[in-house]
Amino acid sequence: MEEQKKKDELPVLMGRRTFLDYCIGGGIAAWASLTAYTALAFLWPTKQSMGEEGGEGIAIALSEVPVDDSKKIGYKGKPIIVIRTAEGVFALSAICPHLGCLVNWHAGEKQIECPCHAAKFDLRGNVLGGPAPAPLLSYKAEIINDQIKIG
């Protein structure tokens, strides 16, 4: 009888409370990892978001940037934003001087805005508001024979 009792009793490796603690801890760790990855992916530009790499001077088709629109491309290994308006074409660094986020063109306001801390810039890269300590770097851009030449 005693032998039967010993066979029926199995050692308890982990209690229910310990198992639930591990599950909750694992869930929190997974959530924290995904949140950190998402934040870092948003802040650092990817090659795809920078567009095509360029050398000394590059040219893009005029049709790629309609009037009152913009396009981000790579120039000398850095992202730039090319903006075309009725006034002409402008090429500026797409990196905000505040914390390095990629800026975006807002045609309705005719401004460039940083999505991270709402720094605002005009078409020439001058700071209009927000925490940016310096203007955006500008590059020479002109329209020649249905192409936008930069550099």
Backbone as a printed PyTorch tensor [residue, N CA C, xyz], in Angstrom:
tensor([[[  0.8160,  -1.1780,   0.0000],
         [  0.0000,   0.0000,   0.0000],
         [  0.8720,   1.2580,   0.0000]],

        [[  1.9220,   1.2150,   0.7920],
         [  2.8230,   2.3530,   0.8450],
         [  3.5180,   2.5800,  -0.4910]],

        [[  3.8380,   1.4920,  -1.1590],
         [  4.4790,   1.6200,  -2.4760],
         [  3.5270,   2.2680,  -3.4690]],

        [[  2.2540,   1.9160,  -3.4040],
         [  1.2590,   2.5080,  -4.2820],
         [  1.1160,   4.0010,  -4.0130]],

        [[  1.1650,   4.4060,  -2.7380],
         [  1.0340,   5.8000,  -2.3560],
         [  2.2210,   6.6050,  -2.8830]],

        [[  3.4390,   6.0250,  -2.8070],
         [  4.6300,   6.7130,  -3.2880],
         [  4.5770,   6.9080,  -4.8000]],

        [[  4.0290,   5.9450,  -5.5280],
         [  3.9200,   6.0530,  -6.9750],
         [  2.9120,   7.1250,  -7.3790]],

        [[  1.8280,   7.2770,  -6.6160],
         [  0.7960,   8.2640,  -6.9280],
         [  1.2680,   9.6860,  -6.6710]],

        [[  2.1910,   9.8950,  -5.7480],
         [  2.6860,  11.2270,  -5.4210],
         [  3.8300,  11.5870,  -6.3560]],

        [[  3.6120,  12.5850,  -7.1450],
         [  4.6520,  13.0660,  -8.0310],
         [  5.2450,  14.3350,  -7.4380]],

        [[  6.5180,  14.5590,  -7.6540],
         [  7.1020,  15.7900,  -7.1140],
         [  6.5510,  17.0120,  -7.8560]],

        [[  6.2790,  18.0520,  -7.1110],
         [  5.7670,  19.2910,  -7.6850],
         [  6.9630,  20.1290,  -8.1210]],

        [[  7.1040,  20.3400,  -9.4160],
         [  8.2230,  21.1130,  -9.9220],
         [  7.9640,  22.6100,  -9.8320]],

        [[  6.7240,  23.0090, -10.0650],
         [  6.3810,  24.4370, -10.0680],
         [  4.9230,  24.5960,  -9.6720]],

        [[  4.6720,  25.5100,  -8.7850],
         [  3.3050,  25.7700,  -8.3690],
         [  2.5880,  26.6790,  -9.3570]],

        [[  1.2830,  26.7730,  -9.1800],
         [  0.4940,  27.6250, -10.0720],
         [  0.9100,  29.0860,  -9.9820]],

        [[  1.1650,  29.5570,  -8.7960],
         [  1.5430,  30.9600,  -8.6000],
         [  2.8850,  31.2640,  -9.3110]],

        [[  3.8450,  30.3780,  -9.1740],
         [  5.1430,  30.5640,  -9.8280],
         [  4.9880,  30.5470, -11.3440]],

        [[  4.1710,  29.6290, -11.8430],
         [  3.9240,  29.5560, -13.2800],
         [  3.3060,  30.8590, -13.7950]],

        [[  2.3080,  31.3910, -13.0800],
         [  1.6880,  32.6480, -13.4800],
         [  2.6700,  33.8110, -13.4040]],

        [[  3.5440,  33.8200, -12.3980],
         [  4.5700,  34.8560, -12.2940],
         [  5.4830,  34.8350, -13.5270]],

        [[  5.8820,  33.6440, -13.9490],
         [  6.7220,  33.5250, -15.1490],
         [  5.9880,  33.9970, -16.4040]],

        [[  4.7220,  33.6520, -16.5250],
         [  3.9340,  34.0730, -17.7000],
         [  3.7860,  35.5920, -17.7480]],

        [[  3.4560,  36.1990, -16.6170],
         [  3.2950,  37.6550, -16.5740],
         [  4.6310,  38.3490, -16.8420]],

        [[  5.6890,  37.8520, -16.2340],
         [  7.0150,  38.4310, -16.4610],
         [  7.4430,  38.3150, -17.9130]],

        [[  7.1850,  37.1790, -18.5340],
         [  7.5200,  37.0000, -19.9500],
         [  6.7130,  37.9330, -20.8410]],

        [[  5.4510,  38.1240, -20.5110],
         [  4.6120,  39.0440, -21.2880],
         [  5.0980,  40.4760, -21.1870]],

        [[  5.4760,  40.8870, -19.9910],
         [  5.9890,  42.2520, -19.7920],
         [  7.3140,  42.4240, -20.5410]],

        [[  8.1870,  41.4360, -20.4980],
         [  9.4710,  41.5170, -21.2050],
         [  9.2490,  41.5970, -22.7180]],

        [[  8.3210,  40.8140, -23.2520],
         [  8.0240,  40.8620, -24.6850],
         [  7.4530,  42.2250, -25.0740]],

        [[  6.5400,  42.7550, -24.2730],
         [  5.9600,  44.0750, -24.5480],
         [  7.0370,  45.1560, -24.5340]],

        [[  7.9300,  45.1350, -23.5330],
         [  8.9910,  46.1430, -23.4310],
         [  9.9480,  46.0550, -24.6200]],

        [[ 10.2770,  44.8520, -25.0480],
         [ 11.1700,  44.6760, -26.2050],
         [ 10.5410,  45.2270, -27.4730]],

        [[  9.2890,  44.9140, -27.7220],
         [  8.6140,  45.4050, -28.9210],
         [  8.4530,  46.9260, -28.9030]],

        [[  8.1750,  47.4910, -27.7420],
         [  8.0490,  48.9410, -27.6210],
         [  9.3820,  49.6230, -27.9090]],

        [[ 10.4610,  49.1020, -27.3490],
         [ 11.7960,  49.6780, -27.5830],
         [ 12.1790,  49.5530, -29.0590]],

        [[ 11.9290,  48.4100, -29.6810],
         [ 12.2450,  48.2250, -31.0940],
         [ 11.4700,  49.2100, -31.9650]],

        [[ 10.1870,  49.3860, -31.6920],
         [  9.3570,  50.2990, -32.4760],
         [  9.8530,  51.7340, -32.3490]],

        [[ 10.1980,  52.1460, -31.1340],
         [ 10.6980,  53.5100, -30.9220],
         [ 12.0160,  53.7320, -31.6560]],

        [[ 12.9210,  52.7830, -31.5860],
         [ 14.2110,  52.9180, -32.2660],
         [ 14.0500,  52.8860, -33.7840]],

        [[ 13.1640,  52.0480, -34.2910],
         [ 12.9340,  51.9920, -35.7360],
         [ 12.3500,  53.3040, -36.2460]],

        [[ 11.5590,  53.9900, -35.4270],
         [ 10.9770,  55.2660, -35.8290],
         [ 12.0310,  56.3680, -35.8700]],

        [[ 12.9590,  56.3520, -34.9170],
         [ 13.9380,  57.4310, -34.7940],
         [ 15.1060,  57.3310, -35.7760]],

        [[ 15.5110,  56.1240, -36.1580],
         [ 16.6490,  55.9870, -37.0710],
         [ 16.1590,  55.7200, -38.4830]],

        [[ 16.6590,  56.5030, -39.4650],
         [ 16.2170,  56.3100, -40.8480],
         [ 16.7610,  55.0140, -41.4440]],

        [[ 15.9690,  54.4060, -42.2900],
         [ 16.4010,  53.2030, -42.9910],
         [ 16.8670,  53.5780, -44.3880]],

        [[ 17.5430,  52.6650, -45.0680],
         [ 17.9840,  52.9390, -46.4400],
         [ 16.7880,  53.1690, -47.3510]],

        [[ 15.7070,  52.4510, -47.1080],
         [ 14.5170,  52.6030, -47.9390],
         [ 13.9130,  54.0010, -47.7730]],

        [[ 13.9130,  54.5380, -46.5550],
         [ 13.3280,  55.8570, -46.3450],
         [ 14.2090,  56.9680, -46.8940]],

        [[ 15.5030,  56.7000, -47.0370],
         [ 16.4060,  57.7080, -47.5720],
         [ 16.3500,  57.7540, -49.0950]],

        [[ 15.8710,  56.7120, -49.7210],
         [ 15.7840,  56.7050, -51.1740],
         [ 17.0870,  56.2820, -51.8100]],

        [[ 17.3100,  56.7770, -53.0060],
         [ 18.4680,  56.3700, -53.7770],
         [ 19.7270,  57.0790, -53.2950]],

        [[ 20.8480,  56.3600, -53.3170],
         [ 22.1330,  56.9580, -52.9620],
         [ 22.6350,  57.7710, -54.1430]],

        [[ 23.3650,  58.8180, -53.8420],
         [ 23.9080,  59.6450, -54.9080],
         [ 25.3600,  59.9680, -54.6740]],

        [[ 26.0540,  60.3990, -55.6930],
         [ 27.4560,  60.7670, -55.5910],
         [ 27.5950,  62.2610, -55.4250]],

        [[ 28.4330,  62.8800, -56.2520],
         [ 28.6860,  64.3220, -56.1690],
         [ 27.4320,  65.1310, -56.5020]],

        [[ 26.8570,  64.8810, -57.6390],
         [ 25.6380,  65.5650, -58.0480],
         [ 24.6650,  64.5270, -58.5830]],

        [[ 23.4040,  64.7350, -58.3220],
         [ 22.4140,  63.7740, -58.8160],
         [ 21.3080,  64.5190, -59.5350]],

        [[ 20.5650,  63.7770, -60.3150],
         [ 19.4320,  64.3350, -61.0540],
         [ 18.2520,  63.3740, -60.9080]],

        [[ 17.0860,  63.9420, -60.6880],
         [ 15.8680,  63.1410, -60.6640],
         [ 14.8900,  63.7690, -61.6440]],

        [[ 14.0180,  62.9410, -62.1800],
         [ 13.0420,  63.4210, -63.1580],
         [ 12.0890,  64.4260, -62.4940]],

        [[ 11.7640,  65.4570, -63.2130],
         [ 10.8620,  66.4950, -62.7100],
         [  9.4920,  65.9070, -62.3710]],

        [[  9.0860,  64.8830, -63.1130],
         [  7.7840,  64.2550, -62.8840],
         [  7.7270,  63.4940, -61.5540]],

        [[  8.8770,  63.1830, -60.9550],
         [  8.8920,  62.4650, -59.6800],
         [  8.4900,  63.3560, -58.5040]],

        [[  8.5800,  64.6700, -58.6960],
         [  8.2230,  65.6040, -57.6250],
         [  7.2100,  66.6050, -58.1830]],

        [[  5.9110,  66.3220, -58.0680],
         [  4.8950,  67.2560, -58.5590],
         [  4.9350,  68.5790, -57.7840]],

        [[  4.3220,  69.6150, -58.3400],
         [  4.2680,  70.9170, -57.6700],
         [  3.5580,  70.7620, -56.3290]],

        [[  4.0640,  71.4280, -55.2930],
         [  3.5760,  71.3710, -53.9110],
         [  3.7020,  69.9740, -53.3020]],

        [[  4.7390,  69.2580, -53.7020],
         [  5.0020,  67.9350, -53.1470],
         [  6.4960,  67.8170, -52.8550]],

        [[  6.8890,  66.7110, -52.2470],
         [  8.2940,  66.5070, -51.9000],
         [  8.6820,  65.0510, -52.1000]],

        [[  9.9860,  64.8150, -52.0660],
         [ 10.5140,  63.4590, -52.1590],
         [ 11.8030,  63.4060, -51.3570]],

        [[ 11.9750,  62.3230, -50.5870],
         [ 13.2150,  62.1290, -49.8460],
         [ 14.1310,  61.2290, -50.6630]],

        [[ 15.3770,  61.6510, -50.7950],
         [ 16.3730,  60.8740, -51.5250],
         [ 17.6730,  60.8880, -50.7340]],

        [[ 18.6050,  60.0380, -51.1300],
         [ 19.9180,  60.0240, -50.5230],
         [ 20.8870,  60.8500, -51.3510]],

        [[ 21.6870,  61.6700, -50.6860],
         [ 22.6890,  62.4980, -51.3670],
         [ 23.9380,  62.5220, -50.4920]],

        [[ 25.0310,  62.0130, -51.0390],
         [ 26.2960,  61.9130, -50.3020],
         [ 26.1220,  61.1380, -48.9970]],

        [[ 25.3180,  60.0930, -49.0600],
         [ 25.1210,  59.2290, -47.8980],
         [ 24.1940,  59.7630, -46.8320]],

        [[ 23.5260,  60.8740, -47.0920],
         [ 22.6150,  61.4650, -46.1020],
         [ 21.2470,  61.6920, -46.7470]],

        [[ 20.1780,  61.6180, -45.9480],
         [ 18.8520,  61.8650, -46.5140],
         [ 18.6200,  63.3600, -46.7310]],

        [[ 18.0660,  63.6890, -47.8910],
         [ 17.6600,  65.0710, -48.1530],
         [ 16.2110,  65.0590, -48.6160]],

        [[ 15.5710,  66.1990, -48.4650],
         [ 14.1920,  66.3320, -48.9300],
         [ 14.1870,  67.3550, -50.0560]],

        [[ 13.6250,  66.9480, -51.2000],
         [ 13.5160,  67.8230, -52.3620],
         [ 12.0650,  68.2790, -52.4320]],

        [[ 11.8710,  69.6000, -52.4270],
         [ 10.5240,  70.1850, -52.4120],
         [ 10.3460,  71.0200, -53.6670]],

        [[  9.2220,  70.8240, -54.3340],
         [  8.9220,  71.6120, -55.5380],
         [  7.6600,  72.4220, -55.2740]],

        [[  7.7750,  73.7410, -55.4510],
         [  6.6320,  74.6360, -55.3030],
         [  6.5480,  75.4940, -56.5620]],

        [[  5.5750,  76.3930, -56.5820],
         [  5.4560,  77.3150, -57.7080],
         [  6.6610,  78.2620, -57.7540]],

        [[  7.3070,  78.4910, -56.6060],
         [  8.4880,  79.3600, -56.5320],
         [  9.7260,  78.7150, -57.1400]],

        [[  9.7810,  77.3980, -57.1370],
         [ 10.9450,  76.6880, -57.6540],
         [ 11.1480,  75.3770, -56.9180]],

        [[ 12.3960,  74.9140, -56.9340],
         [ 12.7330,  73.6520, -56.2920],
         [ 13.7740,  73.9160, -55.1960]],

        [[ 13.6190,  73.2100, -54.0720],
         [ 14.4910,  73.3920, -52.9180],
         [ 14.9780,  72.0280, -52.4500]],

        [[ 16.2390,  71.9440, -52.0710],
         [ 16.8130,  70.7100, -51.5330],
         [ 17.4250,  71.0260, -50.1750]],

        [[ 16.9320,  70.3360, -49.1510],
         [ 17.3770,  70.5750, -47.7790],
         [ 17.6830,  69.2480, -47.1000]],

        [[ 18.5090,  69.3080, -46.0810],
         [ 18.7610,  68.1190, -45.2780],
         [ 17.4410,  67.6640, -44.6680]],

        [[ 17.2000,  66.3580, -44.6700],
         [ 15.9620,  65.8220, -44.0950],
         [ 16.1450,  65.4670, -42.6330]],

        [[ 17.3150,  65.7970, -42.0670],
         [ 17.6030,  65.4650, -40.6740],
         [ 17.4350,  66.7090, -39.8030]],

        [[ 16.5320,  66.6450, -38.8440],
         [ 16.2940,  67.7630, -37.9320],
         [ 17.5320,  67.9730, -37.0540]],

        [[ 18.0080,  69.2060, -36.9250],
         [ 19.1910,  69.4530, -36.1030],
         [ 18.9520,  69.3030, -34.5980]],

        [[ 17.7150,  69.1170, -34.1880],
         [ 17.4260,  68.9700, -32.7550],
         [ 17.8300,  67.5900, -32.2520]],

        [[ 17.1760,  66.5370, -32.7620],
         [ 17.4900,  65.1750, -32.3170],
         [ 17.7080,  64.2020, -33.4680]],

        [[ 17.7380,  64.6790, -34.6940],
         [ 18.0540,  63.8110, -35.8290],
         [ 16.8860,  63.0600, -36.4290]],

        [[ 15.6650,  63.4450, -36.1440],
         [ 14.5030,  62.7970, -36.7620],
         [ 14.3780,  63.2560, -38.2200]],

        [[ 13.6870,  62.4840, -39.0370],
         [ 13.4590,  62.8660, -40.4280],
         [ 12.2780,  63.8200, -40.5180]],

        [[ 12.4880,  64.9400, -41.1980],
         [ 11.4480,  65.9590, -41.3280],
         [ 10.5170,  65.6380, -42.4980]],

        [[  9.3420,  66.2680, -42.4970],
         [  8.3400,  66.0580, -43.5510],
         [  7.8490,  67.4000, -44.0640]],

        [[  7.4490,  67.4380, -45.3410],
         [  6.9060,  68.6340, -45.9770],
         [  5.4010,  68.6540, -45.7990]],

        [[  4.8670,  69.8100, -45.4010],
         [  3.4190,  70.0060, -45.2780],
         [  3.0150,  71.0940, -46.2730]],

        [[  2.4380,  70.6810, -47.3870],
         [  2.1160,  71.6120, -48.4740],
         [  1.0810,  72.6570, -48.0600]],

        [[  0.1040,  72.2680, -47.2560],
         [ -0.9450,  73.2070, -46.8420],
         [ -0.3920,  74.3960, -46.0770]],

        [[  0.5740,  74.1560, -45.2200],
         [  1.1740,  75.2310, -44.4280],
         [  2.4240,  75.8060, -45.0810]],

        [[  2.8720,  75.1700, -46.1740],
         [  4.1180,  75.5700, -46.8620],
         [  5.2830,  75.5870, -45.8690]],

        [[  5.3620,  74.5100, -45.0470],
         [  6.4000,  74.3930, -44.0330],
         [  6.9440,  72.9750, -43.9950]],

        [[  8.1490,  72.8670, -43.4570],
         [  8.7560,  71.5720, -43.1700],
         [  8.6250,  71.3920, -41.6670]],

        [[  8.1850,  70.1900, -41.2460],
         [  7.9610,  69.9660, -39.8210],
         [  8.6170,  68.6740, -39.3710]],

        [[  9.1940,  68.7170, -38.1760],
         [  9.7770,  67.5330, -37.5500],
         [  8.6840,  66.8280, -36.7500]],

        [[  8.4510,  65.5300, -36.9820],
         [  7.3800,  64.8410, -36.2750],
         [  7.7040,  64.5310, -34.8130]],

        [[  8.9620,  64.6250, -34.4240],
         [  9.3420,  64.2580, -33.0470],
         [  8.9910,  65.3370, -32.0240]],

        [[  9.3880,  66.5910, -32.3040],
         [  9.1550,  67.6540, -31.3240],
         [  8.5930,  68.9230, -31.9560]],

        [[  7.9960,  68.8120, -33.1370],
         [  7.2680,  69.8960, -33.8030],
         [  8.1230,  71.1100, -34.1480]],

        [[  9.3940,  70.9050, -34.4540],
         [ 10.2070,  72.0090, -34.9750],
         [  9.6950,  72.3250, -36.3750]],

        [[  9.6330,  73.6100, -36.7340],
         [  9.1040,  74.0150, -38.0380],
         [ 10.1580,  74.8320, -38.7660]],

        [[ 10.2270,  74.6140, -40.1030],
         [ 11.2090,  75.2800, -40.9480],
         [ 10.5190,  75.8170, -42.1950]],

        [[ 11.0710,  76.9130, -42.7650],
         [ 10.5370,  77.4280, -44.0240],
         [ 11.2290,  76.7300, -45.2020]],

        [[ 10.9050,  77.1610, -46.4260],
         [ 11.4660,  76.5420, -47.6250],
         [ 12.9840,  76.6980, -47.7490]],

        [[ 13.5320,  77.6380, -47.0640],
         [ 14.9830,  77.8660, -47.1160],
         [ 15.7000,  77.1460, -45.9700]],

        [[ 14.9320,  76.4700, -45.0940],
         [ 15.5070,  75.7280, -43.9780],
         [ 15.6170,  76.5160, -42.6990]],

        [[ 15.1710,  77.7710, -42.7000],
         [ 15.2360,  78.6040, -41.4950],
         [ 14.2280,  78.1320, -40.4550]],

        [[ 14.6130,  78.2160, -39.1860],
         [ 13.7550,  77.7700, -38.0930],
         [ 12.6130,  78.7610, -37.9090]],

        [[ 11.3760,  78.2570, -37.9160],
         [ 10.1900,  79.0720, -37.6720],
         [  9.6750,  78.8930, -36.2520]],

        [[  9.9530,  77.7580, -35.6470],
         [  9.5010,  77.4960, -34.2890],
         [  9.9350,  76.1270, -33.8230]],

        [[  9.8120,  75.8920, -32.5300],
         [ 10.1700,  74.6010, -31.9660],
         [ 11.5780,  74.6020, -31.3940]],

        [[ 12.0350,  73.4440, -30.9690],
         [ 13.3090,  73.3650, -30.2550],
         [ 14.5660,  73.2590, -31.1210]],

        [[ 14.4360,  73.3070, -32.4370],
         [ 15.6150,  73.1440, -33.3020],
         [ 16.6190,  74.2750, -33.0440]],

        [[ 17.8940,  73.9300, -32.7830],
         [ 18.8940,  74.9490, -32.4690],
         [ 19.5130,  75.6170, -33.6910]],

        [[ 19.3030,  75.0510, -34.8780],
         [ 19.9400,  75.5720, -36.0870],
         [ 19.0400,  75.2860, -37.2890]],

        [[ 19.2620,  75.9860, -38.4090],
         [ 18.4710,  75.7120, -39.6060],
         [ 18.8920,  74.3990, -40.2670]],

        [[ 18.0500,  73.9420, -41.1980],
         [ 18.3860,  72.7660, -41.9930],
         [ 19.4660,  73.1410, -43.0090]],

        [[ 20.3660,  72.2140, -43.2890],
         [ 21.3750,  72.4520, -44.3140],
         [ 20.6840,  72.5090, -45.6730]],

        [[ 21.0980,  73.4340, -46.5210],
         [ 20.4800,  73.5180, -47.8480],
         [ 21.5070,  73.1420, -48.9100]],

        [[ 21.0080,  72.6350, -50.0260],
         [ 21.8320,  72.2190, -51.1510],
         [ 21.3550,  72.9510, -52.4000]],

        [[ 22.2550,  73.1550, -53.3260],
         [ 21.9120,  73.8150, -54.5810],
         [ 21.0110,  72.8770, -55.3870]],

        [[ 19.8710,  73.3980, -55.8300],
         [ 18.9310,  72.6150, -56.6290],
         [ 18.3720,  73.5000, -57.7310]],

        [[ 18.2830,  72.9550, -58.9270],
         [ 17.7380,  73.7160, -60.0590],
         [ 17.0720,  72.7680, -61.0460]],

        [[ 16.1640,  73.3350, -61.8400],
         [ 15.4600,  72.5570, -62.8550],
         [ 16.1520,  72.8100, -64.1900]],

        [[ 16.6340,  71.7310, -64.8070],
         [ 17.2990,  71.8070, -66.1100],
         [ 16.7720,  70.6620, -66.9800]],

        [[ 16.1540,  71.0180, -68.1150],
         [ 15.6700,  70.0240, -69.0860],
         [ 14.8220,  68.9140, -68.4600]],

        [[ 13.7590,  69.2700, -67.8100],
         [ 12.8330,  68.3110, -67.2000],
         [ 13.5050,  67.4180, -66.1490]],

        [[ 14.5640,  67.9050, -65.5300],
         [ 15.2160,  67.1990, -64.4420],
         [ 15.5290,  68.1550, -63.3120]],

        [[ 15.5220,  67.6240, -62.1060],
         [ 15.9420,  68.4060, -60.9540],
         [ 17.3800,  68.0010, -60.6590]],

        [[ 18.2960,  68.9410, -60.7840],
         [ 19.7200,  68.6660, -60.5230],
         [ 20.0680,  69.1950, -59.1480]],

        [[ 20.7000,  68.3410, -58.3700],
         [ 21.1020,  68.7030, -57.0230],
         [ 22.6150,  68.5750, -56.9170]],

        [[ 23.2290,  69.5970, -56.3500],
         [ 24.6840,  69.5760, -56.1460],
         [ 25.4400,  70.3060, -57.2200]]])
